[in-house]
Amino acid sequence: MSEIKKVVLAYSGGLDTSVIIPWLKENYDNCEVIAVAGNVGQADELEGLEEKALKTGASKLYVLDLTDDYVDNYIIPTMKAGAVYEEYLLGTSHARPCIAKGLVEVAMKEHADAIVHGCTGKGNDQVRFELAIKHFAPNMKIIAPWREWDIKSREEEIDYAEAHNVPLRIDRQTNYSKDKNLWHLSHEGLDLEDPGNEPQYEKPGFLEMGVSPIQAPDEPTYITLEFEKGVPVALDGEKMSAKNIILKLNELGGANGIGLLDIVENRLVGMKCRGVYETPGGAILYKAHSVLESVCLDKMTSHEKQRLAITFAELVYNGQWFTPLREALSAFVDKTQERVTGKVRLKLYKGNMINAGVWSPYSLYSEQIATFGESDYDQTDARGFINLYGLPIKVQAMVDGADHE
């Protein structure tokens, strides 16, 4: 431990990372602690963070603005892939490699001896952080206090914090484990640990990015999203960055009760865990992108892309962003998106996203061919196709029939 003179800590100002600073001082020979907050859209949580970090024992605080990098290089590639992990839109998962990259950059700049994170030994985030750190700094020492200290629960953490005069923003009654960024907000713990308990969607203060569908307006909201090569470029006719589109969709979706998810998911480490997620803008973006792909992609490409989306999602969820396979899948996805250009209109109403129109210059949908009225399609062609397509079935039946004689 005496070799550890300076560490870089992934710092959020939450319970875990606030307690870690004095713990590091006590257990690593009063080492210098440099706190690093990766801003991935949790803006309100960054207020007063420097004062708190310094007061708790850190020598300095870096606040890295990672929002554009997060959106352009992690969120959008994942969305284009249609990657969904057990209905979960991967809000915590793809933020971690982005933050970890920033941590390594600061650690190198500061010549730190180790990188520290506050992830528990039960969760997925420890893997996501550490695999990304290994990619950029394979020889960097990693310290994970939850795998070393004697603290066994969040209640004991609060006890430790109070004993060390660490200021907290929570109390024992509102001690949900949360993760917030510009894409989503997750809730875990307390009453949610029992899958039999309904989330308190209507309770004031529970939801932070929107309202319950019950509390949403009685009138629908129409939106029109425009994409170029699978990337969102305009909302309601106004050109804007993908980041600003997501932020605006968060407002519109949240107001209409869009994007709530309550699931028991399979963690990487093997256990099942119950989580409640708010992803209003992300849910809208995934929906609109899927609608546009339905007219722009041919059948075989679409179906193969759906199969690979499961693999892509597992890679993201399991912390394997910086791997050759993820990069190869992204290259495949980019190829599929070359003609995913056009507009999608959706009607948002009390938690629902209802298709209200799709247009694309590359649409493969032909009304002239698909119509139930008179068309250029020669229906007699089907006879020969069915005979050939069904030949193996016919031969099998003939053989089976002969066996029974």
C-alpha positions as CSV (number, residue, x, y, z in Angstrom):
1,M,0.0,0.0,0.0
2,S,2.9,2.3,0.6
3,E,3.5,2.4,-3.1
4,I,0.2,4.2,-3.6
5,K,1.0,7.9,-3.3
6,K,-1.7,9.3,-5.6
7,V,-4.9,8.0,-6.9
8,V,-7.6,9.1,-9.3
9,L,-11.2,8.5,-8.0
10,A,-14.3,8.2,-10.2
11,Y,-16.3,10.7,-8.2
12,S,-20.0,11.4,-8.2
13,G,-20.6,13.0,-4.8
14,G,-23.0,10.2,-4.0
15,L,-22.8,8.0,-0.9
16,D,-20.2,5.5,-2.2
17,T,-17.7,7.9,-3.6
18,S,-18.1,10.4,-0.7
19,V,-17.2,7.7,1.9
20,I,-14.3,6.3,-0.2
21,I,-12.2,9.5,0.1
22,P,-11.7,9.3,3.9
23,W,-11.4,5.6,3.6
24,L,-8.6,5.8,1.1
25,K,-6.8,8.3,3.4
26,E,-7.1,5.9,6.3
27,N,-6.1,2.8,4.5
28,Y,-3.6,3.9,1.9
29,D,-1.2,6.0,4.1
30,N,-2.9,9.3,3.6
31,C,-2.5,9.1,-0.2
32,E,-3.4,12.1,-2.4
33,V,-6.9,11.7,-3.8
34,I,-7.8,13.4,-7.1
35,A,-11.5,13.3,-7.7
36,V,-12.8,13.1,-11.3
37,A,-16.5,13.6,-12.2
38,G,-17.4,12.6,-15.7
39,N,-20.3,14.8,-16.8
40,V,-22.5,12.6,-18.9
41,G,-25.6,14.8,-18.4
42,Q,-26.3,14.6,-14.7
43,A,-25.8,18.4,-14.5
44,D,-27.8,19.1,-11.3
45,E,-25.7,16.6,-9.4
46,L,-22.5,18.5,-10.2
47,E,-23.6,21.6,-8.3
48,G,-21.4,22.1,-5.2
49,L,-19.3,19.0,-6.1
50,E,-15.9,20.7,-5.9
51,E,-16.5,22.1,-2.5
52,K,-17.8,18.7,-1.2
53,A,-14.8,16.8,-2.7
54,L,-12.3,19.2,-1.2
55,K,-14.0,19.2,2.2
56,T,-14.1,15.4,2.2
57,G,-10.3,15.2,1.6
58,A,-9.7,15.3,-2.1
59,S,-6.8,17.5,-3.3
60,K,-8.7,18.7,-6.5
61,L,-11.6,17.9,-8.6
62,Y,-11.7,17.5,-12.4
63,V,-15.2,17.9,-14.0
64,L,-14.9,16.4,-17.5
65,D,-17.6,17.5,-20.0
66,L,-18.2,14.1,-21.8
67,T,-21.7,14.8,-23.0
68,D,-21.0,15.2,-26.7
69,D,-18.6,12.2,-26.7
70,Y,-21.1,10.1,-24.8
71,V,-23.9,10.9,-27.3
72,D,-22.0,10.7,-30.5
73,N,-19.7,7.8,-29.8
74,Y,-21.7,5.6,-27.5
75,I,-25.4,6.3,-27.4
76,I,-26.0,6.8,-31.1
77,P,-24.0,3.8,-32.3
78,T,-25.9,1.6,-29.8
79,M,-29.2,3.1,-30.8
80,K,-28.4,2.5,-34.5
81,A,-27.7,-1.1,-33.7
82,G,-31.1,-1.4,-32.1
83,A,-29.3,-2.9,-29.1
84,V,-31.7,-3.6,-26.2
85,Y,-30.7,-5.8,-23.2
86,E,-33.9,-7.5,-21.8
87,E,-35.9,-4.3,-22.7
88,Y,-33.3,-2.1,-21.0
89,L,-31.9,0.7,-23.1
90,L,-28.4,0.4,-21.6
91,G,-28.3,3.9,-20.0
92,T,-25.7,3.0,-17.3
93,S,-23.9,0.4,-19.5
94,H,-22.7,2.7,-22.3
95,A,-21.9,5.6,-20.0
96,R,-19.3,3.6,-18.1
97,P,-16.7,3.1,-20.8
98,C,-17.0,6.7,-21.8
99,I,-16.3,7.8,-18.2
100,A,-13.5,5.3,-17.8
101,K,-11.7,6.7,-20.8
102,G,-11.7,10.1,-19.2
103,L,-10.5,8.7,-15.9
104,V,-7.5,7.1,-17.6
105,E,-6.7,10.4,-19.4
106,V,-6.6,12.2,-16.0
107,A,-4.6,9.4,-14.4
108,M,-2.0,9.6,-17.1
109,K,-1.8,13.4,-16.9
110,E,-1.5,13.3,-13.1
111,H,0.9,10.3,-13.0
112,A,-1.4,8.5,-10.6
113,D,-0.5,5.2,-9.1
114,A,-4.0,3.8,-9.2
115,I,-7.6,4.4,-10.3
116,V,-10.4,3.9,-7.8
117,H,-14.1,3.3,-8.3
118,G,-17.0,2.9,-6.0
119,C,-18.7,0.0,-7.7
120,T,-19.9,-2.9,-5.6
121,G,-18.7,-6.5,-6.0
122,K,-22.2,-7.6,-6.9
123,G,-22.8,-5.3,-9.8
124,N,-22.0,-4.9,-13.5
125,D,-20.3,-1.5,-13.3
126,Q,-17.1,-2.9,-11.7
127,V,-16.6,-4.9,-14.9
128,R,-17.5,-2.1,-17.2
129,F,-15.1,0.3,-15.6
130,E,-12.2,-2.1,-15.2
131,L,-12.4,-3.6,-18.7
132,A,-12.2,-0.1,-20.2
133,I,-9.3,0.9,-17.9
134,K,-7.5,-2.3,-19.0
135,H,-8.0,-1.3,-22.6
136,F,-6.4,2.1,-22.2
137,A,-4.0,1.4,-19.3
138,P,-3.3,-2.3,-19.0
139,N,-0.8,-2.0,-16.2
140,M,-2.7,0.5,-14.1
141,K,-3.6,-0.6,-10.6
142,I,-7.3,-0.6,-9.8
143,I,-8.7,-0.2,-6.3
144,A,-12.3,-1.2,-5.6
145,P,-13.0,-0.4,-1.9
146,W,-16.2,-2.5,-1.9
147,R,-14.1,-5.5,-2.4
148,E,-11.7,-4.6,0.4
149,W,-13.4,-2.9,3.3
150,D,-15.6,-4.2,6.1
151,I,-18.7,-2.2,5.2
152,K,-21.5,-4.6,4.3
153,S,-24.4,-2.4,3.4
154,R,-25.5,1.1,2.4
155,E,-26.8,1.6,6.0
156,E,-23.2,0.9,7.3
157,E,-21.9,3.4,4.7
158,I,-24.2,6.1,6.1
159,D,-22.9,5.2,9.6
160,Y,-19.3,5.6,8.4
161,A,-20.2,8.9,6.6
162,E,-21.8,10.3,9.7
163,A,-18.8,9.3,11.9
164,H,-16.4,11.0,9.5
165,N,-18.6,14.2,9.0
166,V,-19.2,13.4,5.3
167,P,-22.1,15.5,4.1
168,L,-24.8,13.5,2.4
169,R,-27.7,14.4,0.1
170,I,-29.8,11.4,1.1
171,D,-31.3,10.0,4.2
172,R,-32.1,6.4,5.3
173,Q,-35.7,6.7,3.9
174,T,-34.8,7.9,0.4
175,N,-31.7,5.9,0.0
176,Y,-32.5,4.5,-3.5
177,S,-29.4,3.6,-5.5
178,K,-29.6,5.8,-8.6
179,D,-27.7,6.5,-11.7
180,K,-28.5,9.5,-13.8
181,N,-27.2,10.9,-17.1
182,L,-28.7,12.6,-20.1
183,W,-30.1,9.3,-21.4
184,H,-31.8,7.8,-18.4
185,L,-32.3,7.5,-14.6
186,S,-32.2,4.2,-12.8
187,H,-33.7,3.3,-9.4
188,E,-32.7,0.3,-7.3
189,G,-33.0,-0.8,-3.7
190,L,-35.4,-0.1,-0.8
191,D,-39.0,-1.3,-1.6
192,L,-37.9,-2.1,-5.2
193,E,-35.9,-5.1,-3.9
194,D,-39.2,-6.9,-3.6
195,P,-40.6,-7.6,-7.1
196,G,-44.0,-7.8,-5.6
197,N,-44.0,-4.0,-4.8
198,E,-45.4,-1.7,-7.4
199,P,-43.1,1.3,-8.1
200,Q,-44.4,4.5,-6.6
201,Y,-44.7,6.3,-9.9
202,E,-47.3,8.7,-8.7
203,K,-45.5,9.6,-5.4
204,P,-44.0,13.1,-5.6
205,G,-40.3,13.0,-6.1
206,F,-40.0,9.4,-7.2
207,L,-39.8,10.1,-10.9
208,E,-37.3,12.8,-11.9
209,M,-37.4,12.8,-15.7
210,G,-41.1,12.8,-16.2
211,V,-44.5,11.8,-14.9
212,S,-46.6,8.7,-14.6
213,P,-48.9,8.0,-17.6
214,I,-51.8,8.6,-15.2
215,Q,-50.6,12.1,-14.7
216,A,-49.8,12.9,-18.3
217,P,-52.0,15.3,-20.4
218,D,-55.3,14.1,-21.9
219,E,-54.2,15.6,-25.2
220,P,-51.6,13.8,-27.4
221,T,-48.3,15.5,-28.5
222,Y,-47.1,15.0,-32.1
223,I,-43.4,15.0,-33.0
224,T,-41.5,14.6,-36.2
225,L,-38.0,13.2,-36.1
226,E,-35.6,13.4,-39.1
227,F,-32.7,11.0,-39.6
228,E,-29.7,10.9,-41.9
229,K,-28.0,7.5,-42.2
230,G,-29.6,6.5,-39.0
231,V,-28.5,9.5,-37.0
232,P,-31.2,12.0,-35.7
233,V,-30.6,15.4,-37.2
234,A,-33.8,17.4,-36.7
235,L,-36.8,17.6,-34.5
236,D,-40.1,19.1,-35.7
237,G,-38.3,20.7,-38.6
238,E,-35.5,22.2,-36.6
239,K,-31.9,21.1,-37.2
240,M,-30.0,20.3,-34.0
241,S,-27.3,18.1,-32.6
242,A,-28.2,14.5,-31.5
243,K,-27.5,15.6,-27.9
244,N,-30.0,18.5,-28.1
245,I,-32.5,16.3,-29.8
246,I,-32.3,13.8,-26.9
247,L,-32.6,16.5,-24.3
248,K,-35.7,17.9,-26.0
249,L,-37.2,14.4,-26.4
250,N,-36.6,13.9,-22.7
251,E,-38.8,16.9,-22.0
252,L,-41.5,15.9,-24.4
253,G,-41.4,12.2,-23.5
254,G,-41.3,12.8,-19.8
255,A,-44.3,15.1,-19.9
256,N,-46.3,12.4,-21.6
257,G,-45.2,9.5,-19.4
258,I,-43.0,7.9,-22.0
259,G,-40.1,5.5,-21.3
260,L,-40.8,3.9,-17.9
261,L,-39.5,0.4,-17.5
262,D,-39.7,-2.0,-14.5
263,I,-37.8,-5.2,-15.0
264,V,-35.9,-8.0,-13.2
265,E,-32.8,-8.3,-15.2
266,N,-30.0,-10.8,-15.4
267,R,-26.8,-9.2,-14.2
268,L,-23.4,-10.2,-15.6
269,V,-22.3,-11.7,-12.3
270,G,-25.2,-14.2,-12.4
271,M,-27.8,-12.8,-10.0
272,K,-31.2,-11.3,-10.9
273,C,-31.8,-7.7,-10.0
274,R,-34.9,-5.5,-10.1
275,G,-34.6,-2.0,-11.6
276,V,-36.9,0.8,-12.5
277,Y,-35.7,3.0,-15.4
278,E,-36.7,6.3,-16.9
279,T,-35.6,6.7,-20.5
280,P,-38.2,9.1,-22.1
281,G,-36.1,10.5,-25.0
282,G,-34.3,7.3,-25.6
283,A,-37.5,5.3,-25.9
284,I,-38.8,7.7,-28.5
285,L,-35.6,7.7,-30.4
286,Y,-35.5,3.9,-30.5
287,K,-39.1,3.7,-31.6
288,A,-38.7,6.3,-34.4
289,H,-35.5,4.7,-35.7
290,S,-37.2,1.3,-35.8
291,V,-40.2,2.7,-37.7
292,L,-37.9,4.3,-40.3
293,E,-35.8,1.0,-40.7
294,S,-39.1,-0.9,-41.4
295,V,-39.4,0.9,-44.7
296,C,-35.7,1.3,-45.6
297,L,-34.1,-2.1,-44.8
298,D,-34.6,-5.3,-46.9
299,K,-35.9,-8.4,-45.1
300,M,-32.6,-10.3,-44.8
301,T,-30.6,-7.3,-43.6
302,S,-33.3,-6.4,-41.1
303,H,-33.6,-9.9,-39.7
304,E,-29.8,-10.4,-39.4
305,K,-29.5,-7.0,-37.8
306,Q,-32.1,-7.9,-35.2
307,R,-30.2,-11.1,-34.4
308,L,-26.9,-9.3,-34.0
309,A,-28.5,-6.5,-31.9
310,I,-28.8,-9.1,-29.1
311,T,-25.0,-9.7,-29.3
312,F,-24.3,-6.0,-29.5
313,A,-26.5,-5.4,-26.4
314,E,-24.8,-8.1,-24.4
315,L,-21.4,-6.7,-25.3
316,V,-22.4,-3.2,-24.1
317,Y,-24.1,-4.6,-20.9
318,N,-21.1,-6.8,-20.1
319,G,-18.6,-4.0,-20.4
320,Q,-17.0,-5.2,-23.6
321,W,-17.3,-1.9,-25.5
322,F,-13.6,-1.7,-26.4
323,T,-13.4,-5.1,-28.2
324,P,-12.8,-6.1,-31.8
325,L,-16.3,-7.8,-32.0
326,R,-18.1,-4.6,-30.9
327,E,-16.1,-2.6,-33.4
328,A,-16.9,-5.1,-36.1
329,L,-20.6,-5.1,-35.3
330,S,-20.6,-1.3,-35.4
331,A,-19.0,-1.4,-38.9
332,F,-21.8,-3.8,-39.9
333,V,-24.4,-1.4,-38.4
334,D,-23.0,1.6,-40.2
335,K,-23.3,-0.2,-43.5
336,T,-26.9,-1.0,-42.9
337,Q,-27.6,2.6,-42.1
338,E,-26.5,4.1,-45.4
339,R,-30.1,4.5,-46.6
340,V,-31.8,4.9,-43.3
341,T,-32.8,8.5,-44.1
342,G,-36.2,10.1,-43.8
343,K,-38.8,11.4,-41.4
344,V,-41.0,9.7,-38.7
345,R,-44.0,11.2,-37.0
346,L,-45.1,9.8,-33.6
347,K,-48.1,10.6,-31.4
348,L,-47.2,10.6,-27.7
349,Y,-50.1,9.9,-25.4
350,K,-50.1,8.7,-21.8
351,G,-47.0,6.4,-22.0
352,N,-47.7,5.3,-25.6
353,M,-45.8,6.0,-28.8
354,I,-48.2,5.7,-31.7
355,N,-47.0,5.6,-35.4
356,A,-48.4,8.6,-37.2
357,G,-46.4,8.5,-40.5
358,V,-43.1,7.6,-42.1
359,W,-41.4,9.0,-45.2
360,S,-38.1,8.1,-46.9
361,P,-36.5,8.7,-50.3
362,Y,-35.1,5.2,-49.9
363,S,-38.3,3.5,-48.9
364,L,-38.6,-0.1,-50.2
365,Y,-42.4,0.0,-49.6
366,S,-44.3,0.1,-52.9
367,E,-48.0,0.8,-52.6
368,Q,-48.4,-0.2,-56.3
369,I,-47.1,-3.7,-55.5
370,A,-48.6,-4.1,-52.0
371,T,-52.1,-2.8,-52.8
372,F,-55.1,-5.1,-52.6
373,G,-56.4,-3.3,-55.7
374,E,-55.1,-3.7,-59.2
375,S,-51.4,-3.8,-59.4
376,D,-48.4,-4.8,-61.6
377,Y,-47.8,-7.9,-59.4
378,D,-48.5,-11.2,-61.3
379,Q,-50.2,-13.4,-58.8
380,T,-49.8,-16.5,-61.0
381,D,-46.0,-16.4,-60.3
382,A,-46.8,-17.7,-56.8
383,R,-47.8,-21.1,-58.1
384,G,-44.3,-22.1,-59.3
385,F,-42.7,-20.5,-56.3
386,I,-44.8,-22.5,-53.8
387,N,-44.2,-25.7,-55.7
388,L,-40.4,-25.3,-55.5
389,Y,-40.5,-23.8,-51.9
390,G,-42.6,-26.7,-50.7
391,L,-40.8,-29.5,-52.6
392,P,-38.8,-30.7,-49.6
393,I,-42.0,-30.9,-47.5
394,K,-43.7,-32.8,-50.3
395,V,-40.8,-35.3,-50.7
396,Q,-40.7,-35.8,-46.9
397,A,-44.4,-36.5,-46.8
398,M,-44.0,-39.0,-49.7
399,V,-41.2,-40.8,-47.9
400,D,-43.1,-40.9,-44.6
401,G,-46.2,-42.2,-46.4
402,A,-44.1,-45.0,-48.0
403,D,-42.7,-45.9,-44.6
404,H,-46.2,-46.5,-43.3
405,E,-47.4,-48.8,-46.1
